[in-house]
Amino acid sequence: MSKPSPTDFWYAVSQTRILVMPSRRLETFGATLLHYHLISELMDTAGQIRIREGRITSQRPQIITPTAYATEILEGFGPEAGRYADWLREHAQDLRMIQYGFKIRKEEIQQHIVTDSLSTVMERVEKAVRAKEDPLAAVVVGVDEPWEVCLLKLMVDVSGGSFRGNVRDLERRRMFDLNPGVPSSIREEIEIAFSEAGRDHSKIKELGAKLQKHGVFNEYEDRFFELMKNKPAE
């Protein structure tokens, strides 16, 4: 099977419809497990409908600093992106950015094919899922390939609907407060990363990348190089 082209990607996005959206938003301080049904017509066989059923893990939302975001968007872009990145850094106090991460475990996916019309299958699956009253269930209609894009579209919409509530939760715990210059939650992440790297030296490189990403390497370089000095020779 050939590798999907960018055209396939955007076609999949445009063909994705969400029949049942999870009624509960994503957790702010922990992972969320969503249960989905994805309905799609087989590309080469008329009247054949594939129903995929599985789970998506939405990881705990992470605060991302404007410095880290600006660094990421600069790659491959020109001077206008650079000016936008400078603006982001200058307005760090006013911005609220959250990064969501999702994981689809393919080994957990079940699927079967039925012979029926698409509209009939959609109605039947939607009715069955709504009857269970599962606040973290979703029903999606999309394409058979690349079907993962349809799930990504679902998660983009789910995270968009969760954003305001997640931000409110984080603000109540003062997780966006600068300490100094960087949100408290990022400082906590860094301390955890130092602790993990101290126990497992293979994580030192990951720690260094995190410090660089958030623009705080200079603040922590003494501690970082102390870890490097104590790292056993390979």
Beta strands, then each sheet from edge to edge (+ up, - down):
strand 1: 17-20
strand 2: 32-41
strand 3: 48-58
strand 4: 62-63
strand 5: 98-99
strand 6: 102-104
strand 7: 110-115
strand 8: 137-142
sheet 1: 1+ 8- 2- 3+ 6-
sheet 2: 1+ 8- 2- 3+ 7-
sheet 3: 4+ 5-
end
